[in-house]
Amino acid sequence: MNKTFLLLAATWLAWPQGALADGDPLAEIAELRQALAALRDDYATRIADLEDRLAAAEARVAQAEDTAAAARRTADEVAYAPQPSVPSTPSTFNPAIGAVLIGTYADVGLGEDDFAIPGFILGGETGPGADGLSLGESEINFNANLDDKFHGNLTFALADEEGEVAVELEEAWIQTLSLPNDFQLRAGRMFSGIGYINQFHRHADDFIDRPLPYQAFLAGQYLDDGVQLRWLAPTPWFLELGGELMRGDKFPAAGAVDGAGAYSLFLKAGGDIGLSHSWKAGLSYLSADVAGRFAGEEEAEKGAKSGEVEGGPAFIGDSDLLALEFVYKWAPDGNTRVRNFKLQGEFFDREEDGLFDGLGYSGDQDGWYLQGLYQFRPGWRVGYRHDALSADNRGVAGTPLDDEGFDPERDSILLEWSNSEFSRILLQYTRDRSTPLDDDQVYLRYIMSIGAHRAHQF
C-alpha cells in the first residue's frame, strides 16, 4: 500500500471533521499539504539519523578488525624473524646464549699420526680421530640483533688437547639486517658459503665425521676472515647468489697474499614440489693463492712466502676448487615428525699448479659423496654414506703427493636416536679404505644442546 496514502488517511482521521465542513476548502487543502510536508521531513530526518548511526557502527567494526590484523602481523613478524630485535641500550640488551656438549667413544685401528691419504696434503682436524673416550670439541655461542641494522654472532670452541683445555675463536662476525633489494653483508671470521655442509657447525652434521672430499680439500671445513655478500632474488622459488673475499690464512689457501689470498662465488637454488617434496641445488667456486701449504694444522694455518720451511716440503701455487651440491627431502604432507627421508650429495673437482718441494707440480683431483637418511619413527633414523677420492698428480713421483694409483673410499652406516631437538645419540660404523690399510671403525657419540640454539638450515 502506498505510504503517502497512509499518511493522508491518518491525517484525515486525526483532523477535526468540523473544520473540513465549516472552513474554506482552499485553506483546508493548504493545511493538509503543510501537515503532509511536516510528516515527510520528520520521516527523512529519522532515516538520515539511522543511516549515520549505521555508518558509525560499521566504521568502528572496521577499525577493530584493522587493529586485530595489525596485531596478528606483528606477532607473525616476531615469531618468524631470524632474531628478535631488541633495543641496544645496555640495560635491555639480552643475547641468546647456548652451548653444545659433545662426547665420543671411538674404536679405530689407525692412529691420528699414521693417517695419510696418498695424493693429498691434509690439513688439521682430518682423519679418524683419537681412539677411546674423548670429550671432543664443545661450543659456546652468543648471538643477538645489535639494533635494527646489525646482527652479531660469536662462537668459541673448547677442546681437550693433551690434557689441557684449549679455547679457540671459531666464529666472530656481524651481519646487516636492512640492506635494500634483499642484499646481506657479513664481515668477520666465518664459515664459507661454498658447498652444502661447509657453512654448518659440525655438531649439526648427519654423520659423526665429514666426508672424504671435505677432509681432503677443505681440512674438514673452510673457515677464514673476510667479507661475504649475498643476494636473495625476488623469485617465487629460492634463488641466492653470493661471493666472498677472504684473507687466505686458513687451509686450503694456507698463507695470506697481501691480505686477500682467496675468493669464492656461489649460486644456490631450491623449491618445493607439492606438499611433501623439496629440493636444493648449488654451484660453488673457490680460488686460492697458496703461499705454503704443509701437512698438519699448525703449518697449514701459518703459511709462508716460500717452500723452504723447517718441517717438510710445501706446495706453492694456484688452487681452484669447483663444487656441485644437491639435496632432496621428503616428508608426508610436509610433516617431518613421524617419517622423513633426505638424499644428499656433493661433487668436488680441484685443479692445482705450482711447485712442490721445488718440483713443478700439476694436479687434478676430484671427490664425491652420496648419503641417504630415513626417519622411520619419531626420534629414530638410519643412514648410509659412500664417499670417494681420486687424484691425477703429475711431476711429484716419490713424494706425499704421489697417489700411487690408489683411489680412497669409505662406506658408513648410522643409527641415531634423538629424544628432542636438544639431544642426539649416534652410533656409526665405517669401513675405511682411504689408506692402503683397511680399517673398521666404530663410533658412539652424544651431542647435547644447552640454552638457545639456531634453527637448522635446509
C-alpha positions in Angstrom: 0.0 0.0 0.0 1.3 3.5 -0.8 2.9 5.2 2.2 1.6 8.6 1.0 -1.9 7.3 1.1 -1.5 6.0 4.6 -0.1 9.4 5.8 -3.1 11.2 4.2 -5.5 8.8 5.7 -4.0 9.2 9.2 -4.1 13.0 8.9 -7.7 12.9 7.8 -8.7 10.7 10.7 -6.9 12.9 13.2 -8.2 16.1 11.8 -11.3 17.6 13.3 -14.1 16.8 10.9 -16.0 20.0 11.6 -13.1 22.0 10.3 -13.4 20.5 6.9 -17.1 21.1 6.8 -17.1 24.7 8.1 -13.9 26.2 6.8 -12.6 27.4 3.5 -11.8 24.4 1.2 -8.7 26.0 -0.2 -7.3 26.8 3.3 -8.1 23.3 4.3 -6.1 21.9 1.4 -3.2 24.1 2.2 -3.2 23.0 5.8 -3.3 19.3 4.8 -0.4 19.8 2.4 1.6 21.6 5.2 0.9 18.7 7.6 2.0 16.2 5.0 5.2 18.0 4.3 6.0 18.1 8.0 5.5 14.3 8.2 7.8 13.8 5.3 10.5 16.0 6.8 10.3 14.1 10.1 10.5 10.7 8.2 13.5 11.8 6.2 15.3 13.1 9.4 14.8 9.8 11.2 16.1 7.8 8.2 19.2 10.0 7.9 19.8 9.6 11.6 19.6 5.8 11.4 21.9 5.8 8.4 24.5 7.9 10.2 24.4 5.6 13.2 24.8 2.5 11.0 27.8 4.1 9.2 29.5 4.9 12.5 29.0 1.4 13.8 30.4 -0.1 10.6 33.4 2.2 10.9 34.1 1.1 14.5 33.9 -2.6 13.5 36.3 -2.0 10.5 38.8 -0.2 12.8 38.7 -3.0 15.3 39.4 -5.6 12.5 42.3 -3.5 11.2 43.8 -3.3 14.7 43.5 -7.0 15.2 45.0 -7.8 11.8 47.9 -5.4 12.6 48.5 -7.2 15.9 48.5 -10.6 14.1 51.0 -9.3 11.6 53.3 -8.0 14.3 53.1 -11.3 16.2 54.0 -13.2 13.0 56.9 -10.9 12.3 58.3 -11.5 15.8 57.7 -15.3 15.5 59.4 -15.8 12.2 62.1 -13.2 12.4 65.7 -14.7 12.5 66.4 -13.0 15.8 64.1 -10.7 17.8 65.0 -7.1 17.5 65.9 -5.6 20.9 66.9 -2.1 22.0 70.7 -1.6 22.0 70.8 0.0 25.5 73.0 -1.9 27.9 70.1 -2.4 30.4 67.9 -4.3 27.9 70.4 -6.0 25.6 69.9 -9.7 26.0 71.9 -12.0 23.6 70.9 -15.6 23.0 73.4 -17.9 24.7 73.8 -21.5 24.0 76.3 -24.3 24.5 76.8 -27.7 22.8 78.4 -30.6 24.7 80.0 -33.5 22.7 81.5 -36.7 23.9 82.8 -39.6 21.8 83.9 -43.2 22.1 85.9 -44.4 19.1 87.4 -47.8 18.2 89.7 -47.2 15.3 92.8 -49.0 14.1 94.7 -46.1 12.5 96.2 -43.6 14.9 96.0 -39.8 14.1 99.7 -39.7 13.4 99.6 -42.6 11.0 96.7 -41.3 8.9 97.6 -40.2 5.4 95.8 -40.3 2.1 98.1 -40.9 -0.9 98.0 -38.0 -3.4 96.6 -35.4 -0.9 98.1 -33.0 1.6 95.8 -32.9 4.6 95.2 -30.0 7.0 94.3 -30.2 10.6 91.3 -32.0 12.1 91.2 -34.7 9.5 91.4 -38.5 9.9 89.5 -40.9 12.1 90.2 -39.1 15.4 91.6 -40.4 18.6 91.0 -43.9 19.8 89.0 -44.5 23.0 87.0 -42.0 25.1 87.3 -38.3 24.4 85.5 -35.1 25.2 85.7 -33.8 21.7 85.1 -30.2 20.9 82.3 -28.3 22.7 81.0 -24.9 21.7 79.7 -21.7 23.4 77.7 -19.3 21.2 76.4 -15.8 21.7 74.2 -14.1 19.1 71.7 -11.2 19.0 70.4 -8.4 17.0 72.7 -5.4 17.9 70.0 -3.0 16.8 67.6 -2.7 13.8 70.5 -2.6 11.3 73.0 -5.3 12.5 73.2 -8.8 13.9 76.2 -10.2 15.7 77.5 -13.8 16.3 80.4 -15.1 18.5 81.3 -18.7 18.9 84.1 -20.3 21.0 85.3 -23.9 20.7 86.6 -25.7 23.7 88.9 -28.7 23.1 91.0 -31.0 25.2 94.5 -31.1 23.8 96.8 -33.5 25.6 95.2 -32.8 29.0 94.9 -29.0 28.6 91.8 -27.1 27.7 92.3 -25.0 24.5 89.9 -22.2 23.7 89.7 -21.3 20.1 87.8 -18.4 18.4 85.6 -20.2 15.9 83.3 -17.5 14.6 83.1 -13.8 15.1 81.1 -11.8 12.6 78.5 -9.1 12.1 75.7 -9.1 9.5 73.4 -6.5 8.1 69.6 -6.7 8.6 68.2 -4.0 6.4 70.2 -3.5 3.2 67.9 -2.7 0.2 66.9 -5.1 -2.5 67.4 -8.2 -0.3 71.2 -7.9 -0.1 73.0 -9.1 3.0 76.6 -8.3 4.0 78.6 -10.3 6.6 82.1 -9.5 7.8 84.5 -11.1 10.3 85.6 -14.8 10.9 83.0 -17.1 9.3 82.4 -20.4 7.6 82.5 -20.0 3.9 79.3 -20.4 1.9 80.8 -22.8 -0.6 79.4 -26.3 -0.8 76.4 -27.5 1.2 77.6 -28.6 4.6 80.6 -26.2 4.9 78.6 -23.5 6.5 77.1 -25.8 9.1 78.6 -26.4 12.5 79.9 -29.9 12.7 77.5 -31.0 15.5 74.7 -30.4 13.0 76.1 -32.9 10.6 74.1 -36.1 10.0 77.2 -38.3 10.3 79.9 -38.2 13.0 82.7 -37.3 10.6 82.9 -35.3 7.5 83.0 -36.9 4.0 86.4 -37.6 2.5 86.2 -34.7 0.0 85.8 -32.2 2.8 88.7 -33.7 4.7 91.0 -33.7 1.6 90.0 -30.4 0.0 89.0 -28.2 3.0 90.6 -29.8 6.0 87.1 -30.7 7.2 85.7 -27.1 6.9 86.9 -23.9 5.3 86.9 -21.1 7.9 88.6 -17.7 7.3 88.5 -14.0 7.9 86.8 -11.9 5.3 83.6 -10.4 3.9 80.6 -12.1 2.3 77.8 -10.6 0.2 74.6 -12.4 -0.6 71.6 -11.5 -2.7 68.2 -13.2 -2.5 66.5 -12.9 -5.9 62.8 -11.8 -5.9 61.6 -15.1 -7.4 58.7 -17.4 -6.4 61.3 -20.1 -5.7 64.6 -19.8 -3.7 67.5 -18.3 -5.7 70.5 -16.9 -4.0 73.8 -15.6 -5.3 76.9 -14.8 -3.2 80.6 -14.1 -3.2 83.4 -13.8 -0.6 86.8 -12.2 -0.3 88.9 -14.0 2.3 92.2 -13.3 3.9 93.6 -16.7 2.9 95.3 -17.7 6.1 93.4 -21.0 6.5 93.6 -24.3 4.6 93.4 -24.7 1.6 94.8 -21.2 1.0 97.3 -21.6 3.8 99.1 -18.2 3.6 97.6 -14.8 3.1 98.8 -13.0 0.0 98.5 -9.2 0.5 95.7 -9.8 3.0 93.4 -11.3 0.4 94.5 -14.8 -0.6 91.2 -16.4 -1.6 87.8 -15.6 -3.1 84.7 -17.6 -3.8 81.4 -17.4 -5.8 78.3 -19.5 -5.2 74.8 -19.9 -6.6 72.0 -21.7 -4.7 68.5 -22.6 -5.9 65.7 -24.6 -4.4 61.9 -25.0 -4.1 59.0 -27.2 -3.2 57.3 -29.9 -5.2 53.8 -30.2 -3.8 53.4 -30.5 0.0 55.7 -33.5 0.5 58.8 -32.8 -1.6 61.5 -30.2 -1.6 65.0 -29.7 -3.2 68.0 -27.5 -3.2 71.0 -27.4 -5.6 74.1 -25.3 -5.8 77.3 -24.5 -7.7 80.4 -23.1 -5.9 83.9 -22.0 -6.9 86.8 -21.3 -4.6 90.1 -19.8 -5.8 93.1 -19.6 -3.5 96.7 -18.3 -3.8 98.7 -20.9 -1.8 101.8 -19.4 -0.2 102.9 -22.6 1.5 100.6 -25.5 2.3 102.0 -28.1 4.7 100.6 -31.3 6.2 99.4 -30.7 9.7 97.2 -28.0 11.3 99.9 -25.6 12.6 101.9 -25.4 9.4 98.8 -25.2 7.2 97.4 -22.2 9.1 100.8 -20.5 9.4 101.7 -20.5 5.7 104.9 -18.9 4.3 106.2 -16.9 1.4 108.5 -19.7 0.3 108.6 -23.5 0.4 111.8 -23.7 2.5 110.2 -24.1 5.9 111.5 -26.4 8.6 109.3 -29.5 8.9 109.0 -30.7 5.3 108.2 -29.7 1.8 105.3 -27.3 0.9 103.1 -26.6 -2.1 103.1 -23.0 -3.6 100.8 -22.1 -6.4 97.2 -21.7 -7.5 94.4 -23.9 -6.3 90.9 -23.8 -7.9 88.0 -25.8 -6.4 84.6 -26.4 -8.1 81.8 -27.9 -6.1 78.3 -29.2 -7.0 75.6 -29.9 -4.4 72.1 -31.4 -4.4 69.7 -32.2 -1.6 66.2 -33.7 -1.8 63.8 -34.0 1.2 60.6 -35.9 1.6 58.0 -35.8 4.4 54.4 -36.8 4.2 52.4 -33.5 3.7 55.4 -31.6 5.0 55.2 -33.1 8.5 58.7 -34.3 9.4 57.9 -35.5 12.9 57.0 -39.2 12.2 58.7 -40.1 8.9 61.0 -38.3 6.5 63.8 -39.0 4.1 66.8 -37.0 2.9 69.1 -37.7 0.0 72.3 -35.5 -0.2 75.3 -35.5 -2.4 78.2 -33.3 -3.5 80.9 -33.5 -6.1 84.3 -31.7 -6.0 86.9 -31.1 -8.6 90.2 -29.3 -7.8 93.0 -28.2 -10.2 96.4 -27.0 -8.9 99.5 -25.7 -10.5 102.7 -24.6 -8.9 105.8 -26.0 -7.1 106.0 -28.8 -4.5 109.3 -29.1 -2.8 110.9 -27.2 -5.7 109.4 -29.5 -8.3 107.0 -28.5 -11.0 103.6 -29.8 -9.9 100.2 -30.1 -11.7 97.3 -31.9 -10.1 93.8 -32.8 -11.0 91.8 -34.2 -8.1 88.2 -35.0 -7.5 85.9 -36.5 -4.9 82.3 -37.1 -4.1 79.9 -38.5 -1.6 76.3 -39.6 -1.6 74.2 -40.2 1.6 70.7 -41.0 2.5 68.9 -40.9 5.9 65.5 -42.2 6.7 63.5 -41.5 9.8 61.2 -44.5 10.3 59.6 -43.4 13.6 59.8 -40.3 15.8 63.3 -39.8 17.0 64.9 -42.7 15.1 66.9 -42.5 11.9 69.1 -44.8 9.9 71.6 -43.7 7.2 74.2 -44.8 4.7 77.0 -42.8 3.1 79.6 -43.6 0.5 82.5 -41.2 -0.2 85.5 -41.4 -2.5 88.5 -39.6 -3.8 90.8 -39.8 -6.8 94.0 -37.9 -7.8 96.0 -37.5 -11.0 99.1 -35.6 -9.9 102.0 -35.0 -12.2 105.6 -34.3 -11.5 105.6 -35.4 -7.9 106.6 -39.1 -8.1 108.0 -40.4 -4.8 106.6 -37.5 -2.7 103.5 -37.4 -0.5 101.5 -36.1 -3.5 102.2 -39.3 -5.4 98.8 -41.1 -5.5 100.4 -44.4 -6.3 97.4 -45.4 -8.4 95.3 -45.7 -5.2 91.7 -44.4 -5.0 90.5 -43.8 -1.5 86.9 -44.7 -0.5 84.7 -45.4 2.6 81.3 -46.8 3.5 79.4 -45.7 6.6 76.2 -46.7 8.3 74.5 -44.8 11.0 71.8 -45.3 13.7 70.6 -42.2 15.5 68.2 -41.6 18.4 67.1 -38.0 19.2 64.9 -37.6 22.3 64.4 -34.0 21.3 66.0 -31.3 19.2 68.3 -30.7 22.1 69.8 -34.2 22.4 71.2 -36.7 19.9 73.0 -40.1 20.3 74.7 -41.5 17.3 76.2 -45.0 16.6 78.3 -45.2 13.4 80.2 -48.0 11.7 82.7 -47.1 8.9 84.6 -49.4 6.6 87.6 -47.1 5.8 89.6 -47.8 2.7 91.0 -44.3 2.4 94.5 -45.5 3.0 96.3 -48.7 1.8 95.5 -50.2 5.2 91.8 -51.0 5.5 90.2 -50.1 8.8 87.0 -51.0 10.6 85.9 -48.0 12.7 83.1 -47.8 15.3 81.9 -44.5 16.9 79.4 -43.7 19.7 78.7 -40.0 20.3 76.3 -37.8 22.3 75.5 -34.2 21.2 73.6 -32.2 23.8 72.5 -28.5 23.4 72.0 -26.1 26.3 70.1 -22.8 26.0 69.3 -21.1 22.8 70.4 -22.5 19.5 69.5 -21.6 15.9 67.0 -23.5 13.8 68.7 -25.9 11.5 69.1 -24.8 7.9 67.7 -26.6 4.9 
